[in-house]
Amino acid sequence: MFTALRHRDYRLYWIGAVISFIGSWTQSVSYQWLVYEITGSKLWLGIVGFAGSLPLFALTLFGGALADRINKRKALIVTQSFFVIFAFILGLLVQKGIVAKDYAPAKYIVTLIAVLQGIVLSLDQPLRQMMPATLVPKEDLVNAVMLNSSAFNGARIIGPMIAGYLIAHVGMASCFYVNSASFLAVILALALMHKETPAAVTEKKSLIEDTLEGLRYITNHNQIRKLMLAVGISALFVMPYATLMPVFAKDVLKVGVKGNAALLTSVGIGALAGTLTLAGAAKREGRGRMLVLASAIGGILMISFAGSRNFLLSRLLLTGLGFAIVSFNQTANSLIQLASDDRFRGRVVSGYAFIFLGLAPFANLQAGGLAEALGAPTTVAIWGVIFFATSIFLITQKDMMVIKPPTDEIETEIEITTQQNQRLS
């Protein structure tokens, strides 16, 4: 079930990631609550999310092309060091009362920090997505991707619980200090690795040429192109529900900051169960069908959550929704990596990150705008209908039911098509 953990360097990386993800989720919960508390605005929740994600939209594709050119381990140490600094500064500003409800510029300060984090994240994300493929052999890659997701979603349970306790008993600033310290675990793990993660050997081209070549590869690969479309739907109309969680906790269910943490913990429990289930599923043949099932069930659960006014029922629905969403997103992620050629992997995963994270600014903005105009429950219900409709689209795509690693013949055909399109352009 955990075959990827047999490899020492991946095991070190995974342990560091678990600790770092716990810190990140601790900050994420407190950050959203902080924004909503100092602004009192659903729209500003969307605006800050938009600002923080905008660099991902603008820079992630270039970040992937750059990631193919550099030593991944050393570059990750640099990006993680920046995150240590950002989280510490934010904690200090909250502790000193500079970022507070009574200080008018506070919302602009948290927005600026979100932008700076987004700029670094545009390189960090492709690097993180690539690391499993550089640390484990091909036969353990799907398992490694799922274990990465299980680390993220396990932290999704623990992080909100820590945040809820710290906010209530220690203070908001402590959440940011915890996150700052957690990044040191990844830096230590990267420093202890034996395996080098050098730049890929490629023709000497400009960064723009490499980026365009990666885009052509993605658009000419039929299965990867459709998987990216599915990921885009999830990014725009499924993932933004978490942005509105403080609204459900405070205004709809009226359970406050501890209730907000409990709702997110419920999502994390379901998400962890989903990733562990996927990690233990050795067969690839049924993964295409998993996308169909996850989007159908997830859509129904989103609609049900939007209509719930009972705290316990909402937590149960969110547990199921966490399972469905992570099953959908991580199945798509693992299949994209499985279908990708090693020479294009950095640019392919940056394409995934560009869609999954780069579309987040628009997703957050429409989340805040729709919730302000229609209300959070109606907004989430609309997204649930779209998620369910995705399953109908996928079930009509027969080539999506079985996805295998690339063969030389397939890659040659894709390269020829890419070169022809390059000449035509």
C-alpha positions in Angstrom: 0.0 0.0 0.0 2.9 2.4 0.8 5.5 1.1 -1.6 6.9 4.5 -2.4 8.0 4.9 1.3 10.6 2.1 0.7 12.8 4.7 -0.9 14.9 6.6 1.7 14.9 10.1 0.0 11.2 10.0 -0.7 10.5 8.9 2.8 12.5 11.9 4.2 10.7 14.2 1.8 7.3 12.8 2.7 7.9 13.2 6.5 9.0 16.8 6.0 6.0 17.5 3.8 3.6 16.1 6.5 5.0 18.6 9.1 5.0 21.5 6.6 1.4 20.7 5.5 0.2 20.8 9.1 1.7 24.2 9.5 0.2 25.4 6.2 -3.3 24.2 7.1 -3.0 25.9 10.6 -2.2 29.2 8.8 -4.8 28.7 6.1 -7.7 28.4 8.5 -6.5 31.4 10.6 -5.7 33.5 7.5 -9.2 33.2 6.1 -10.8 33.9 9.5 -8.4 36.8 10.0 -9.4 38.4 6.6 -13.2 37.9 7.3 -12.8 39.3 10.8 -10.9 42.5 9.8 -13.0 43.2 6.7 -16.4 41.7 7.6 -16.8 41.2 3.8 -17.5 38.1 1.7 -16.2 40.1 -1.3 -12.9 40.8 0.4 -12.4 37.1 1.1 -12.6 36.6 -2.6 -10.4 39.7 -3.3 -7.5 38.5 -1.1 -7.8 35.0 -2.5 -7.7 36.5 -6.0 -4.6 38.6 -5.3 -2.8 35.7 -3.7 -3.5 33.4 -6.6 -3.0 35.9 -9.5 0.8 35.3 -9.6 0.1 31.6 -10.1 -1.9 32.4 -13.1 0.7 34.7 -14.5 3.9 32.8 -13.6 3.3 29.1 -13.1 3.8 28.0 -16.7 7.2 29.8 -16.7 7.9 28.3 -13.3 7.5 24.8 -14.8 9.8 25.5 -17.7 12.3 26.9 -15.2 11.9 23.8 -12.9 13.0 21.6 -15.8 16.3 23.6 -16.1 17.4 23.8 -12.4 18.4 21.5 -9.5 15.0 20.8 -7.9 16.2 20.0 -4.4 18.3 23.2 -4.1 15.5 25.4 -5.6 13.0 24.0 -3.1 15.3 24.9 -0.2 15.2 28.5 -1.5 11.4 28.6 -1.9 10.7 27.1 1.5 13.1 29.6 3.1 10.9 32.4 1.7 7.8 30.8 3.2 9.5 30.7 6.6 10.1 34.5 6.4 6.6 35.4 5.1 4.8 33.4 7.8 7.0 34.9 10.6 6.4 38.4 9.4 2.6 37.9 9.3 2.7 36.5 12.8 4.7 39.5 14.0 2.3 42.0 12.4 -0.7 40.3 14.0 1.0 40.1 17.4 1.9 43.8 17.3 -1.7 44.8 16.4 -0.7 46.1 13.0 -3.0 43.6 11.2 -6.2 44.1 13.2 -9.8 45.2 12.7 -9.2 48.7 14.0 -6.3 49.4 11.6 -7.7 50.5 8.2 -4.6 49.4 6.0 -4.7 45.9 7.5 -6.6 44.4 4.6 -4.0 45.8 2.2 -1.1 44.4 4.2 -2.6 40.8 4.2 -3.3 41.2 0.5 0.3 42.2 -0.2 1.7 39.2 1.8 -0.7 36.9 -0.1 0.7 38.3 -3.4 4.3 37.7 -2.3 3.5 34.2 -1.3 1.8 33.6 -4.6 4.9 34.7 -6.6 7.2 32.2 -4.7 4.5 29.5 -5.0 4.5 29.8 -8.8 7.9 28.1 -8.8 7.5 26.0 -5.6 4.4 24.2 -6.9 5.9 22.7 -10.1 9.0 21.7 -8.1 6.9 20.0 -5.4 4.8 18.2 -8.1 7.9 16.9 -9.8 9.7 15.7 -6.7 8.0 12.3 -6.5 8.9 11.4 -10.1 12.6 12.3 -9.3 12.7 10.2 -6.1 10.9 7.0 -6.9 10.9 4.6 -10.0 8.0 4.7 -12.5 6.2 1.7 -10.9 5.8 3.6 -7.6 4.9 7.0 -9.0 1.2 6.8 -8.7 1.6 5.5 -5.1 4.0 8.4 -4.3 1.5 11.0 -5.8 -1.3 9.6 -3.6 0.9 9.5 -0.5 1.8 13.2 -1.1 -2.0 13.9 -1.2 -2.5 11.8 1.9 0.1 13.9 3.7 -1.7 17.1 2.6 -5.1 15.8 3.6 -4.0 14.3 6.8 -2.7 17.7 7.7 -6.1 19.0 6.8 -7.5 17.3 9.8 -4.7 18.2 12.3 -4.1 21.8 11.1 -7.6 23.2 11.6 -7.7 21.6 15.1 -4.5 23.2 16.0 -5.7 26.5 14.6 -9.0 26.4 16.5 -7.1 25.7 19.8 -4.4 28.3 19.2 -6.8 31.1 18.2 -9.0 30.4 21.2 -6.3 30.0 23.9 -3.0 31.5 22.6 -3.9 34.1 19.9 -4.0 34.4 16.1 -0.3 35.2 15.7 0.7 31.8 17.1 -0.8 30.1 14.0 1.6 32.0 11.7 4.6 31.2 13.9 3.7 27.5 13.9 3.6 27.6 10.1 6.9 29.4 9.8 8.6 26.8 12.0 7.0 23.9 10.0 8.7 24.8 6.8 12.1 24.1 8.5 11.1 20.4 8.4 11.1 20.3 4.6 14.3 22.3 4.4 16.0 19.7 6.8 14.6 16.8 4.8 15.9 18.3 1.5 19.3 18.9 3.0 19.6 15.2 4.2 18.8 13.7 0.8 21.4 11.6 -1.0 19.9 11.7 -4.5 20.6 14.7 -6.6 17.7 16.2 -8.7 19.6 17.8 -11.6 18.1 19.8 -14.4 16.7 17.8 -17.3 18.9 17.5 -20.4 17.2 19.4 -23.1 18.1 21.5 -26.2 19.2 25.0 -25.5 16.1 27.1 -26.0 14.7 30.2 -24.4 12.4 30.0 -21.4 9.5 31.2 -23.6 10.3 28.5 -26.3 10.4 25.8 -23.7 7.1 27.0 -22.2 5.4 27.1 -25.6 6.7 23.6 -26.4 5.2 22.3 -23.2 1.8 23.9 -24.1 1.9 22.3 -27.5 2.7 18.9 -26.0 -0.3 19.2 -23.6 -2.8 20.3 -26.3 -1.6 17.6 -28.7 -1.9 14.8 -26.1 -5.6 13.9 -26.2 -5.9 12.3 -22.8 -3.8 14.9 -21.0 -5.8 17.7 -22.7 -9.1 16.2 -21.4 -7.7 15.6 -17.9 -6.6 19.3 -17.8 -10.2 20.3 -18.8 -11.6 18.3 -15.9 -9.1 19.8 -13.5 -10.1 23.3 -14.7 -13.7 22.6 -13.9 -12.8 21.5 -10.4 -10.6 24.6 -9.9 -13.2 27.1 -11.0 -16.4 25.6 -9.6 -15.5 23.1 -6.9 -12.5 24.2 -4.9 -13.7 27.7 -4.1 -16.3 26.3 -1.6 -13.5 26.3 1.0 -13.2 30.1 0.5 -16.8 30.5 1.7 -16.4 28.2 4.8 -16.1 31.2 7.2 -19.4 32.5 5.8 -21.2 29.1 6.5 -19.6 28.9 10.0 -20.4 32.4 11.0 -23.6 33.4 9.2 -25.4 30.2 8.0 -24.7 27.6 10.8 -23.7 30.2 13.4 -21.0 28.1 15.0 -18.1 30.6 15.1 -14.4 30.1 14.7 -14.3 26.7 16.4 -17.1 25.5 14.2 -15.2 26.8 11.2 -12.2 24.7 12.2 -14.5 21.7 12.8 -16.1 22.0 9.3 -12.6 22.0 7.7 -11.5 19.1 9.8 -14.5 17.1 8.5 -13.3 17.9 5.0 -9.8 16.7 5.9 -11.1 13.4 7.4 -12.9 12.6 4.1 -10.0 13.7 2.0 -7.5 11.6 4.0 -9.7 8.6 3.6 -9.9 9.2 -0.1 -6.2 9.5 -0.6 -5.5 6.4 1.5 -8.1 4.5 -0.5 -6.5 5.6 -3.8 -2.9 4.9 -2.6 -4.0 1.3 -1.8 -5.6 0.8 -5.2 -2.9 -0.9 -7.2 -4.8 -1.1 -10.5 -4.8 1.8 -13.0 -7.6 0.4 -15.1 -10.4 1.7 -13.0 -9.1 5.2 -12.4 -10.9 6.8 -15.3 -14.2 5.5 -13.9 -13.2 7.0 -10.5 -13.3 10.4 -12.1 -16.9 9.9 -13.2 -18.0 8.5 -9.8 -16.2 11.1 -7.8 -17.7 14.0 -9.7 -21.3 12.6 -9.7 -21.2 11.9 -5.9 -19.4 15.1 -5.2 -21.9 17.2 -7.0 -24.8 15.7 -5.0 -23.0 16.3 -1.7 -22.2 19.9 -2.6 -25.9 20.6 -3.3 -26.9 18.8 -0.1 -24.3 20.8 2.0 -25.6 24.1 0.5 -29.1 23.2 1.8 -28.1 22.0 5.2 -28.7 24.2 8.3 -27.7 21.5 10.8 -24.1 21.5 12.0 -23.7 17.8 12.5 -25.3 17.0 9.1 -23.1 19.6 7.4 -20.0 18.0 8.9 -21.1 14.5 7.7 -21.7 15.9 4.2 -18.3 17.7 4.1 -16.6 14.4 5.1 -18.1 12.8 2.0 -17.4 15.8 -0.1 -13.7 15.8 1.0 -13.5 12.1 -0.1 -15.1 12.9 -3.5 -13.1 16.0 -4.3 -9.7 14.5 -3.4 -10.5 11.4 -5.3 -11.3 13.5 -8.4 -8.4 15.8 -8.2 -5.7 13.3 -7.2 -6.9 10.7 -9.7 -6.6 13.4 -12.4 -3.2 14.5 -11.2 -1.8 10.9 -11.1 -3.1 10.1 -14.5 -1.6 13.3 -16.0 1.8 12.4 -14.6 1.4 8.7 -15.7 0.6 9.8 -19.3 3.4 12.3 -19.4 6.8 11.9 -21.0 9.7 12.5 -18.6 11.2 15.2 -20.9 8.1 17.3 -20.6 7.2 16.5 -17.0 8.0 19.8 -15.4 6.0 21.7 -18.0 3.1 19.3 -17.8 2.9 19.5 -14.0 3.2 23.3 -14.3 0.2 23.1 -16.7 -1.6 21.2 -14.0 -0.6 23.7 -11.4 -1.5 26.6 -13.7 -5.0 25.3 -14.1 -5.5 24.0 -10.5 -3.9 26.9 -8.8 -3.6 29.6 -11.5 -7.4 29.7 -12.0 -7.9 30.2 -8.3 -7.8 34.0 -8.5 -10.9 34.0 -10.8 -12.5 31.2 -8.8 -12.1 33.2 -5.6 -13.3 36.4 -7.2 -16.4 34.8 -8.6 -16.9 33.0 -5.2 -16.9 36.3 -3.4 -19.0 38.1 -6.0 -21.6 35.3 -6.3 -21.9 34.9 -2.6 -22.4 38.6 -2.1 -25.1 38.7 -4.8 -26.8 35.3 -4.3 -25.7 34.1 -0.9 -23.2 31.4 -0.1 -25.7 28.5 -0.1 -27.0 29.3 -3.6 -23.5 29.7 -4.9 -22.3 26.4 -3.6 -25.5 24.7 -5.0 -24.8 26.0 -8.5 -21.2 24.7 -8.3 -22.6 21.3 -7.2 -24.8 21.1 -10.4 -21.7 21.9 -12.5 -19.6 19.2 -10.7 -22.3 16.6 -11.3 -22.5 17.6 -15.0 -18.8 16.9 -15.3 -19.4 13.3 -14.7 -21.8 13.2 -17.7 -19.2 14.7 -19.9 -16.5 12.3 -18.7 -18.6 9.2 -19.2 -19.0 10.0 -22.9 -15.2 10.1 -23.4 -14.3 6.5 -24.0 -10.5 7.1 -24.2 -10.5 8.4 -20.6 -11.5 5.0 -19.1 -8.0 3.5 -19.5 -4.8 5.6 -19.3 -1.3 4.1 -19.6 2.3 5.3 -19.5 3.5 6.7 -22.8 5.2 4.3 -25.3 7.8 5.4 -27.8 5.3 5.2 -30.6 2.8 7.4 -28.9 5.4 10.0 -27.9 6.9 10.1 -31.4 3.4 10.7 -32.9 2.8 13.5 -30.4 6.2 15.0 -31.1 5.6 15.0 -34.8 2.3 16.7 -34.3 3.9 19.2 -32.0 6.6 20.0 -34.5 4.1 20.4 -37.4 2.0 22.8 -35.3 5.2 24.7 -34.4 6.1 25.1 -38.1 2.6 26.3 -38.9 2.7 28.8 -36.1 
